[in-house]
Amino acid sequence: AVKPERRRLKAPARPDTAEFCPGFKDVDAFVKRGLGGVVAATKASGLLPQAGDEFDFYRSFPGFQDFCAVQGERLLHCMSQLMQHHGCRSFMKDRSKLTGLEERFDLVIESNDVILEKVGIMLDEASGVTRSQPVMPAGYQPPRIVVSSWNRKGNDHSGETFHLLHAKNIQRPQLKFKEKVDNSNTPFVAKIFVKPNAIKPLPSCELTERPEDLDVPPALADFIHQLRTQEHMDDMFSHPYQYELEHLVMPEILRSRPDPQLYKPLAETSCTFIETLEDLVALNEKLAKTTEFAVDLEHHSYRSFLGITCLMQISTREEDFIIDTLELRSEMYILNESFTDPTIVKVFHGADSDIEWLQKDFGVYVVNMFDTHHAARSLNLGRNSLDHLLKLYCSVDSNKRYQLADWRIRPLPEEMLKYAQADTHYLLYVYDRVRADLFDAANGQSNLIQVVWSKSKDLCLKKYVKPIFTEESYMELHRKQKKSFNSQQLVAFRLLFSWRDKLAREEDESTGYVLPNHMMMKIAEELPKEPQGIIACCNPTPPLVRQQINELHQLIKQAREIPLLKVSEVLSGFILCSSESTLFGPHDTSHVSESDLMELSLQVILLFLLKEDEGVGNSGHLTVAQQKACSILESFENPFRMYLPSKDIHISKNAKYDPSTKIYEISNRWKLQSIEKQQKEAQAKQEAKKQAKKAKGIYRLEVCTPAGPVGPIKVSCVVGLIFSVACGSWKPAHCRQEWDEARLKRINLRIKE
């Protein structure tokens, strides 16, 4: 009887022990309190001095400065604790003064992504939606895959397929690089600064100073400076080991038939994962003591403009190594000591891309390489892939399940590490076997070996070339697509190509990620009138396209305002621009008849008469042919005209359609004028021209004399005058008596100009 009473007395204490959080009885109370705190903090932040003059005024008081410093430290401490709680990087205080703000901002964005992802997972679990795979990396427990013709392995219907592994919300490796990726539109400069095993040392980079002569225009001074330093520039962009490779002789070990040395079983071979500088130095010392080693790389190019080398595999006869090149990116140059040693053979398979990636990312070069891909081609095996060589020589079926994996994933799953190890584990044995077969195919001679080695040496001389954007870059892709565009579609394609290249460089994303080629061609072909039409052309819509949809709409709108013409239409009617003209240059008269020269001179002189008639300084009213004639004649005024400042600034036509230029903004402002205003201006100009013609008494094809206009009898005098001028003699004696002396002086002055 007593026990139930005690239970009734203790029953009211249960709600206190079942609190959701200390001080909050349930979730609603906690959310209400938290929301109130956020609202209060937001209102308080709105009362702070605004950035600008107001903040600078308060900043002048020492008390305000101390207050801001204390509160800032408190906020950074709180943010660091929150980041640590969620497992994010939280070094918010220890930042350099130059890049501290940018790095902190990146940390905040990264932490927000992680926190919001966790919130999304919890909301899915609360709503009953469960996830069958972990967030990082996605694909570690592969989902069910639909087997189709593209991923079915031959006639094997066992269900084993290729897997596309990707990491969801993975941290971008570029953010951790000590040297930022250079996506600028400038040529690639070799990263090497120490040259091991050098016969010819690295060229000095000390360039002569620019001329100090103040009388030389700046543009001409730059030109002279470039000529003086051209030799240094050539050395800067040349291959650092070009001299060593050109004087390299095939090693004696390759001149004799080898005895193939069987590989160790994969399970019994030690594999070391290298991610510290000490381990990398130790590996370099081991490689320096060997006579050959095998190399392979794993690369990622979808979420980077230039691509990233994520992994390097190296195998010797005894053990295998896997290097985390994302972690040791700035220290990989250490391997130049062994990679450029001419006494060590580096074995690759299909090294065309590997050579470029080593130069681009690490500044590592290769001397004395043997490419088994070229060896397979010399043997005429039919198939030259590494899979075929492994099947032929090692009876190993290579596993290509992770061929499309995202190698940026960290930590790497065990299956991916095994796949990476197998790429180079058997390569040295394959190297022995193909050399033996090459000797047998050449009847015991080393001819075929010499051919393969020479091709491999040519690969080592290959230089990485950075993609450079020019005004004509879009034409190469347009020709590959083999589509016929009109003027509007071609302008839209050029604008989209320029926008994609610029955004990809800024965001460090591949052009395929920003806007794939087939989507760009579809948008340029359809020319949608609304933003929704642009999205309809992209399925699925790329993230950056959805973010920049308004800018893309403006580009398409700009293209639609271009006059609709065929791309192949060529302006004609002027002899200087005609493709049928035999005149090769202004000074080349060897292929021109007398009648052609007279006609040419007549058009040039009439052009100057028309130029004064329509306004000398107003080139906007000249035809295309007239503008070209003016530019040709002006080019002979000064041979250094292109290096001197000019009043008539040349404006590229492509700049008018590039949204990043000022010309684009100005042209858009001009187009915003009303049509009525443009018509009124055109009418006013025409009336002004008519009045000027009447006042001057000069008409386009009439020359006034005291006796009146020149009739048919006087046409020969005009032609004789023009022809004599074209030939360099200005002595029409029989014409001076009939022509007005003042008018002759004016024409003479125009011709001299």
Salt bridges, closest charged atoms under 4 A:
GLU73 OE1 - LYS93 NZ 3.90
GLU102 OE2 - LYS180 NZ 3.17
GLU103 OE1 - ARG95 NH1 3.05
GLU110 OE1 - ARG89 NH2 3.32
GLU117 OE2 - ARG131 NH1 3.10
ASP124 OD2 - ARG131 NH2 3.19
ASP182 OD2 - LYS466 NZ 3.31
ASP222 OD1 - ARG210 NH2 2.94
GLU244 OE2 - LYS195 NZ 3.13
GLU252 OE2 - ARG255 NE 3.68
GLU292 OE2 - ARG317 NE 3.21
GLU318 OE1 - LYS264 NZ 3.02
GLU319 OE2 - LYS286 NZ 3.39
ASP320 OD2 - HIS425 ND1 2.89
ASP324 OD1 - ARG410 NH2 2.87
GLU331 OE2 - LYS178 NZ 3.26
GLU356 OE2 - LYS462 NZ 3.24
ASP361 OD1 - ARG329 NH2 3.28
ASP361 OD1 - LYS360 NZ 2.76
ASP387 OD1 - LYS400 NZ 3.54
ASP397 OD1 - LYS391 NZ 3.01
ASP406 OD1 - HIS300 ND1 3.34
ASP406 OD2 - ARG408 NH2 2.87
ASP432 OD2 - ARG317 NH1 2.88
ASP432 OD1 - ARG435 NH2 3.03
ASP440 OD1 - ARG257 NE 3.05
GLU476 OE2 - LYS480 NZ 3.82
ASP501 OD2 - ARG505 NE 2.75
GLU509 OE2 - ARG172 NH2 3.53
GLU509 OE1 - ARG303 NE 2.73
GLU525 OE1 - LYS483 NZ 3.16
GLU526 OE2 - LYS522 NZ 3.25
GLU561 OE1 - LYS671 NZ 3.68
ASP588 OD2 - HIS591 ND1 3.89
GLU612 OE2 - ARG746 NH2 2.91
GLU612 OE1 - ARG750 NE 2.85
GLU614 OE2 - ARG700 NH2 2.81
GLU634 OE1 - ARG641 NH2 3.90
GLU637 OE1 - ARG641 NH1 3.66
GLU665 OE1 - LYS662 NZ 3.19
GLU665 OE2 - ARG669 NH2 2.40
GLU738 OE1 - LYS714 NZ 2.37
